[in-house]
Amino acid sequence: MAERRSHLILVGLILAALAGVALLVVPGSPAHKKPTLGLDLQGGLEVVLRASPPRGHKLAPSDLNRSVTVMRNRIDKLGVSEPLVTKQGKDEIVIELAGVHNANDAINIIGKTAQLELYDLETSVTGPSAGANGVPRAQPSLFGLLAGVQSLTKQGQPSAWYLFDAKKKLFAGPRPTKASLLALTKVRHLEKIPKGFKLFAVPHNTVVISCGPGAAVCPPNVPPTRTWWYLFKHDKAAGIPQLTGNDLKLSGTRADVDPDTGQPEVLMHFTGHGGKVFQKVTAAEWARGKSAGTPQHFAIVLDNEIKSFPQIDPNDSSLASGISGGSARITGLASAKEAKDLALVLQTGALPVSFTIAERTDVSATLGKDSLNQAKRAALYGLLVVALFLLLLYRFLGLVAVIGLAIYAAFLYAAILIFNVTLTLPGFAGLILTIGVAADANVVVFERIKEEVRAGKSVRAAVNAGYAKGFRTILDANVVTAITALILFAVATAGVKGFALMLLIGTVISLITAVAATRAMLGLLAGFSWFQNPRFMGASAR
């Protein structure tokens, strides 16, 4: 009697759990959830980024680890659901963005180096870019800018290299070394530099800076209808640039709206050290502007592109001691979206090295939908074939097993929703395989029961003996499968991880349904006289 009561309690718990599953599955219910689909099932973007460390910098594992963290933070702020950011090899990062709407914008934000530098503009421009009294000169051509400084490249180590074609258009670069630039040309199917091509170096301790569409105005006061080029000093030992992104408080950087003009802007807050340097530099600019009678400027440069260059008005006596308060603004932005994107990359910090796109794969939503439908059909057909096999071989026991499989399928789907498992095609393969694992547990027990019946035991005794003797075999088999799944999940690539995760979850749930659900149902049925006929289970006593 106690045994029957325990079976009734267990069946009641299973029914209650199934009611909870129904709340998760039925549309319109307060607990309804939809499964999260991977890139291959709903479409999206997969991109492989390859690290390009600067000259003299050896790529370290910590660089990739830091880059993965920064990129993941940016993706989280973009609101992309269930992204996948993983290291691949020694110098690559793989990013999968499922269901992303604007792939180009997303990858530009994620892969942006975000090297923020702030220059005292008039003292930092050099070479052809420096006019009278340090007033910047905008150069209309990168080729022309570099052609005028090649005599200076013989002094010291060049900071970068560019390659131009016969029409003076940029063909490759910038690259930190000449060797890396030549290696890049081989990727573009050039065995040697063609006749008419020009290889230009950037002088030691200088950097090429651009300004163009997207900025409100370019130095000194030219419209950004095209890209303009400048040569800046870049000597950390001499304190140029005067400030970098390391001097910013990431948490204090945000997109905002200028209350006076209504235009979008980005507010930046400096650290204690950064605030002191900013005040010192702006004070020097005010004094220099007062002496020269012309405003001086502070250039805000992101990834070697001028975003804005606010002026220090020499007629404003309140600026004589510099700008205090430890904050600055980036103005002249084209839209609120640009301000938001710029603030996002600044909030998450700079990447330790720059990255280039090595591979890119776009999966359309239509292709993903077709893959999902095929995976659903494969899972359904697999379940039907296994159910048919169990019914033909084990008859009434097979019917009990099919009900157990249905319970297993419901619990598995609920686990996918509760744990927010991302479904992928390999994951569906693991799901289909666990159907066989769940059926295998029933086969082991049912064969034991048939053996006990053939030995002359009653059906009730055979059921008890079958589960008692078969449980250890089921447990051992499932533990081995679970260990295999754990090893796969730990060491395999992203696609195989989905397979391993579904196999692990399915194995655990199949153990519960095979041992608990079918055992409870058979224990209750064993109390009925009509169930005592061995032919119900495809066996006869001998």
C-alpha positions in Angstrom: 0.0 0.0 0.0 2.9 2.4 0.9 4.5 1.6 -2.5 1.3 2.4 -4.3 1.0 5.7 -2.4 4.6 6.7 -3.4 3.8 5.9 -7.0 0.7 8.1 -6.8 2.6 11.0 -5.3 5.3 10.7 -8.0 2.7 10.6 -10.8 1.1 13.7 -9.2 4.4 15.5 -9.2 5.0 14.7 -12.8 1.5 15.9 -13.8 2.1 19.2 -11.9 5.4 19.6 -13.7 3.7 19.0 -17.0 1.2 21.7 -16.1 4.1 24.1 -15.5 5.6 23.1 -18.9 2.2 24.0 -20.5 2.4 27.5 -19.0 5.8 28.0 -20.5 4.8 26.6 -23.9 1.2 27.9 -24.5 1.2 31.3 -26.1 -0.6 34.0 -24.2 0.2 32.5 -20.7 2.0 34.8 -18.3 5.0 32.5 -18.2 5.2 31.9 -21.9 8.7 31.9 -23.3 10.2 31.4 -26.8 13.3 29.4 -27.4 16.5 31.3 -28.3 17.7 30.4 -31.7 21.3 30.4 -32.8 22.9 32.0 -35.8 22.3 29.0 -38.1 18.6 28.9 -37.3 17.5 32.5 -37.3 20.2 34.2 -39.5 22.8 36.8 -38.5 26.5 37.4 -38.8 29.6 35.5 -38.1 32.9 37.3 -38.4 36.5 36.3 -37.7 38.7 39.1 -36.6 42.5 38.8 -36.8 44.8 40.8 -34.4 47.3 43.2 -36.0 49.7 44.2 -33.2 51.8 47.4 -33.7 55.4 47.3 -34.6 57.5 45.9 -31.7 54.5 44.6 -29.8 54.3 40.8 -29.4 50.8 39.6 -29.2 50.2 38.0 -25.8 47.3 35.8 -24.6 46.2 38.6 -22.3 45.7 40.8 -25.3 43.2 38.4 -26.8 41.5 37.9 -23.4 41.1 41.6 -22.9 39.8 42.0 -26.4 37.2 39.3 -25.9 36.0 41.1 -22.7 35.8 44.5 -24.4 34.0 43.1 -27.4 31.5 41.2 -25.3 30.8 44.3 -23.3 30.1 46.3 -26.4 27.8 43.6 -27.7 25.9 43.5 -24.4 25.4 47.3 -24.7 24.2 46.8 -28.3 21.4 44.6 -27.0 22.2 41.6 -29.2 20.8 38.4 -27.6 23.0 35.4 -26.9 26.1 36.5 -28.7 29.1 34.2 -29.0 32.6 35.7 -28.7 35.4 33.1 -28.6 39.2 33.0 -29.2 40.4 31.0 -32.2 44.0 30.0 -32.5 46.7 32.5 -31.4 45.5 35.7 -33.0 41.8 35.4 -34.0 38.5 36.1 -32.4 35.2 34.6 -33.7 32.0 36.6 -33.1 28.5 35.2 -33.9 25.6 37.7 -33.8 22.3 35.9 -34.2 19.3 38.0 -35.5 21.3 41.2 -35.7 19.5 43.8 -37.9 22.3 46.0 -39.1 25.4 43.7 -39.4 27.7 46.4 -40.8 27.1 48.9 -38.0 27.4 46.2 -35.3 30.7 44.9 -36.5 32.1 48.4 -37.0 31.3 49.2 -33.4 32.5 45.9 -32.0 35.8 45.9 -33.8 36.6 49.6 -33.4 40.0 49.9 -31.6 38.7 53.0 -29.7 42.2 54.5 -29.2 41.2 57.9 -27.9 43.9 60.6 -27.9 43.7 64.3 -27.1 46.2 66.6 -28.7 47.2 70.2 -28.2 46.4 70.9 -31.8 48.7 73.8 -32.7 51.8 72.3 -31.1 51.2 68.8 -32.4 50.8 69.3 -36.1 54.1 69.0 -38.0 55.6 68.8 -41.4 53.3 70.0 -44.3 50.4 70.2 -41.8 52.0 73.0 -39.7 51.4 76.5 -41.0 52.4 79.9 -39.6 52.0 80.1 -35.8 51.2 76.4 -35.8 47.9 76.9 -37.6 47.0 73.5 -39.1 47.1 73.0 -42.9 44.6 70.4 -44.2 46.1 68.3 -47.0 43.6 67.0 -49.6 45.7 64.0 -50.5 47.4 61.4 -48.3 49.8 60.7 -51.2 50.8 64.3 -51.3 51.2 64.5 -47.5 53.6 61.6 -47.3 55.4 62.4 -50.5 56.6 65.6 -48.9 58.1 64.0 -45.8 60.0 60.9 -47.3 63.3 62.6 -46.7 62.5 62.6 -42.9 61.9 58.8 -42.9 65.7 58.1 -43.0 66.0 59.3 -39.4 64.8 56.8 -36.9 62.4 53.9 -37.3 59.3 54.7 -39.5 56.1 54.5 -37.5 53.9 53.1 -40.4 54.0 52.1 -44.1 51.6 52.8 -46.9 51.4 51.5 -50.5 49.9 53.6 -53.3 49.0 52.4 -56.8 50.0 54.1 -60.1 47.0 56.5 -59.8 48.2 57.7 -56.3 45.3 55.9 -54.6 45.9 54.0 -51.4 46.3 50.3 -52.2 47.4 48.9 -48.8 48.2 50.1 -45.3 48.8 51.5 -42.9 50.9 48.6 -41.5 53.4 48.9 -38.6 56.4 47.4 -40.6 57.5 47.2 -44.2 57.5 43.4 -44.0 53.9 43.3 -42.9 52.8 45.6 -45.7 54.6 43.4 -48.3 53.0 40.3 -46.7 49.6 42.0 -47.1 50.2 42.6 -50.8 50.8 38.9 -51.3 47.3 38.3 -49.8 46.1 40.6 -52.6 47.8 38.3 -55.1 50.8 40.5 -55.8 54.2 38.7 -55.9 56.0 42.0 -56.1 55.2 45.7 -56.2 54.1 46.6 -59.7 55.8 49.4 -61.7 54.4 52.8 -60.9 53.4 51.8 -57.3 54.9 53.9 -54.5 55.9 52.7 -51.1 55.8 55.5 -48.5 56.9 55.5 -44.8 55.6 57.7 -42.0 58.5 59.5 -40.2 59.6 58.4 -36.8 57.4 59.6 -33.9 54.7 60.9 -36.1 51.2 59.7 -37.0 48.8 60.3 -39.9 45.5 61.8 -38.7 42.3 62.2 -40.9 39.2 64.3 -40.7 36.2 64.0 -43.0 32.5 63.3 -43.4 30.9 62.9 -40.1 32.8 65.8 -38.4 31.1 69.2 -38.2 34.2 71.0 -39.4 37.9 70.1 -40.0 41.0 72.1 -38.9 41.6 74.9 -39.4 38.1 75.6 -40.7 37.4 73.6 -43.8 34.2 71.8 -44.6 34.3 68.0 -44.2 32.9 67.3 -47.6 35.9 65.1 -48.3 38.7 63.5 -46.2 41.5 65.8 -45.2 44.9 64.6 -43.9 47.3 65.8 -41.3 50.7 64.8 -39.8 50.8 64.9 -36.0 53.7 64.4 -33.7 53.4 61.2 -31.6 56.0 60.9 -29.0 54.9 59.4 -25.7 58.3 60.3 -24.1 57.7 63.9 -24.9 54.1 63.8 -23.7 52.4 63.9 -27.1 49.5 63.1 -27.2 48.8 65.0 -24.0 46.0 62.7 -22.9 44.7 59.3 -23.9 41.7 57.0 -23.2 43.5 55.8 -20.1 42.9 59.2 -18.6 39.1 58.8 -18.9 36.6 57.4 -16.4 34.7 54.9 -18.5 31.6 55.0 -16.3 31.4 58.8 -16.6 31.3 58.8 -20.4 27.9 59.0 -22.0 25.9 60.4 -24.9 23.9 63.6 -24.2 22.3 66.6 -25.8 23.7 70.1 -25.6 21.0 72.1 -23.8 22.0 75.3 -25.6 22.0 74.0 -29.2 20.0 70.8 -28.9 22.7 69.0 -30.8 24.0 65.5 -29.8 27.3 65.4 -27.9 29.4 63.0 -25.8 30.4 63.9 -22.3 33.8 62.7 -21.0 35.0 62.7 -17.5 38.7 62.4 -16.7 40.4 60.6 -13.9 42.2 62.7 -11.2 45.4 62.6 -13.1 43.7 63.2 -16.4 41.8 66.2 -15.0 45.0 67.8 -13.8 46.8 67.4 -17.2 43.7 68.7 -19.1 43.6 71.8 -16.9 47.4 72.3 -17.4 47.2 72.0 -21.2 44.2 74.2 -21.6 45.8 76.9 -19.4 48.9 76.8 -21.7 46.6 77.1 -24.7 44.9 80.1 -23.3 48.2 81.8 -22.6 49.5 81.0 -26.0 46.3 82.2 -27.7 46.3 85.5 -25.6 49.9 86.2 -26.8 49.2 85.3 -30.5 45.7 86.9 -30.5 44.1 83.7 -32.1 42.1 80.9 -30.4 44.0 77.6 -29.7 42.4 74.2 -30.0 42.3 70.8 -28.3 41.9 68.0 -30.9 39.9 64.9 -29.8 41.1 62.0 -32.0 39.5 58.5 -32.0 41.4 55.8 -34.0 43.4 58.5 -35.8 40.3 60.4 -36.9 39.5 63.9 -35.6 36.1 63.9 -34.0 36.1 67.5 -32.8 38.6 70.3 -31.8 37.0 72.7 -29.3 38.8 76.0 -29.1 40.1 77.8 -26.0 38.9 81.4 -26.3 41.8 83.8 -25.3 39.2 86.5 -24.6 37.6 84.4 -21.9 39.5 85.3 -18.7 37.8 82.5 -16.8 40.0 80.1 -18.8 43.3 81.6 -17.7 43.9 78.8 -15.2 42.6 76.2 -17.6 39.4 74.1 -17.7 38.8 72.5 -14.3 36.2 70.1 -13.2 37.8 67.1 -15.0 35.4 66.9 -18.0 35.2 67.7 -21.7 32.7 67.3 -24.5 32.8 65.9 -28.1 30.5 68.1 -30.2 29.8 68.5 -33.9 28.4 65.0 -34.2 26.1 64.2 -37.1 23.3 62.4 -35.2 22.2 61.1 -31.9 23.1 57.6 -33.2 26.7 58.6 -33.8 26.9 60.1 -30.3 25.5 56.9 -28.8 27.8 54.6 -30.8 30.8 56.8 -29.9 29.9 56.8 -26.3 29.5 53.0 -26.4 33.0 52.3 -27.6 34.5 54.8 -25.1 32.5 53.3 -22.2 33.9 49.8 -22.9 37.5 51.0 -23.2 40.0 50.5 -26.0 41.1 47.3 -27.5 44.7 46.5 -26.7 45.5 45.8 -30.4 43.7 46.6 -33.7 41.8 43.9 -35.6 41.1 43.3 -39.2 38.2 41.2 -40.7 39.7 37.9 -41.8 36.4 36.1 -42.7 32.8 37.1 -42.7 29.7 34.9 -43.2 26.1 36.3 -43.4 23.3 33.9 -42.8 19.9 35.1 -44.2 16.8 34.8 -42.1 15.2 32.7 -44.8 18.0 30.2 -44.8 17.9 30.0 -41.0 14.1 29.4 -41.1 14.6 26.6 -43.6 17.2 25.0 -41.4 14.9 25.3 -38.4 12.1 23.6 -40.2 14.3 20.8 -41.3 15.7 20.3 -37.8 12.1 20.1 -36.4 11.1 17.5 -39.0 14.2 15.5 -38.2 13.4 15.5 -34.4 9.8 14.6 -35.0 10.6 11.8 -37.4 13.2 10.4 -35.0 10.7 10.4 -32.2 8.0 8.7 -34.3 10.4 5.9 -35.5 11.6 5.2 -31.9 8.0 5.2 -30.7 7.0 2.7 -33.4 9.9 0.4 -32.6 9.0 0.4 -28.9 5.3 -0.4 -29.6 6.1 -3.2 -32.0 8.6 -4.9 -29.7 7.2 -4.3 -26.2 3.5 -3.8 -26.9 1.9 -2.4 -23.8 5.2 -1.7 -22.2 6.1 0.1 -25.4 3.0 2.3 -24.9 4.2 3.2 -21.4 7.7 3.9 -22.8 6.1 6.2 -25.5 4.3 8.1 -22.8 7.6 8.4 -21.0 9.2 9.7 -24.1 6.5 12.3 -24.5 7.1 13.4 -20.9 10.8 13.5 -21.6 10.3 15.7 -24.7 8.2 18.1 -22.6 10.7 18.3 -19.8 13.6 18.7 -22.3 11.8 21.6 -24.0 11.1 23.2 -20.7 14.8 22.9 -19.7 15.8 24.7 -22.9 13.4 27.5 -22.1 14.2 27.8 -18.4 18.0 27.7 -18.9 17.8 29.9 -22.0 19.8 27.4 -24.1 20.6 28.7 -27.5 19.4 26.2 -30.1 21.7 25.5 -33.0 21.8 22.8 -35.7 24.4 20.8 -33.8 22.3 21.2 -30.7 19.3 19.7 -32.6 21.5 16.8 -33.5 22.3 16.3 -29.8 18.6 16.6 -29.0 17.7 13.9 -31.6 20.4 11.6 -30.2 19.1 11.9 -26.7 15.8 10.5 -27.9 17.7 7.2 -28.5 19.4 7.6 -25.1 16.0 7.9 -23.4 14.6 4.9 -25.3 17.7 2.9 -24.5 17.1 3.2 -20.8 13.6 1.8 -21.3 14.9 -1.1 -23.4 17.3 -2.1 -20.7 14.6 -2.3 -18.0 12.0 -3.9 -20.3 14.3 -6.7 -21.3 15.0 -7.3 -17.6 11.2 -7.4 -16.9 10.7 -9.9 -19.8 13.5 -12.1 -18.4 11.9 -12.1 -15.0 8.4 -13.0 -16.5 10.0 -15.8 -18.5 11.5 -17.1 -15.2 8.0 -17.5 -13.9 7.6 -14.4 -11.7 4.4 -12.4 -11.6 4.2 -9.1 -13.6 4.3 -7.1 -10.4 7.4 -8.9 -9.1 9.0 -8.8 -12.6 8.6 -5.0 -12.8 10.2 -4.5 -9.3 13.0 -6.9 -10.2 13.5 -5.4 -13.6 14.0 -1.9 -12.3 16.1 -3.0 -9.4 18.5 -5.0 -11.6 18.5 -2.6 -14.6 19.0 0.7 -12.7 22.7 0.2 -12.2 23.2 -0.5 -15.9 21.1 2.5 -16.8 23.0 4.7 -14.4 26.5 3.6 -15.6 25.5 4.1 -19.3 24.1 7.6 -18.6 27.1 8.6 -16.5 29.5 7.6 -19.3 27.4 9.6 -21.8 27.3 12.6 -19.5 31.1 12.5 -19.0 31.6 12.4 -22.7 29.3 15.4 -23.2 31.1 17.3 -20.5 34.5 16.7 -22.1 33.1 17.7 -25.5 31.7 20.9 -24.0 35.0 21.8 -22.3 37.4 21.3 -25.2 35.3 21.5 -28.4 34.6 24.5 -30.7 31.3 26.5 -30.5 29.3 24.3 -32.9 30.2 21.1 -31.0 29.5 22.8 -27.7 25.8 23.1 -28.6 25.7 19.4 -29.5 27.4 18.5 -26.2 25.2 20.7 -24.1 22.0 19.3 -25.5 23.3 15.7 -25.1 24.2 16.4 -21.4 20.8 18.0 -20.6 18.9 15.2 -22.5 20.9 12.5 -20.7 20.0 13.8 -17.3 16.3 14.2 -18.1 16.1 10.8 -19.8 17.4 9.2 -16.6 14.7 10.9 -14.6 11.9 10.0 -17.0 13.0 6.4 -17.6 13.5 5.6 -13.9 10.9 7.8 -12.3 8.1 8.4 -14.8 7.8 4.9 -16.4 8.5 3.2 -13.0 5.6 5.1 -11.4 3.2 4.3 -14.2 4.1 0.6 -14.3 3.9 0.4 -10.5 0.3 1.7 -10.6 -0.7 -0.6 -13.5 0.7 -3.6 -11.7 -2.2 -3.4 -9.3 -4.7 -4.3 -12.0 -5.5 -7.9 -12.7 -5.6 -7.4 -16.5 -2.1 -6.2 -16.4 -0.8 -9.5 -15.1 -1.0 -11.1 -18.6 2.6 -11.5 -19.9 1.5 -11.1 -23.5 0.9 -7.4 -22.8 4.7 -7.0 -22.8 5.5 -9.4 -25.6 6.6 -12.2 -23.3 5.2 -15.5 -22.2 6.2 -17.4 -19.0 8.2 -20.6 -19.6 
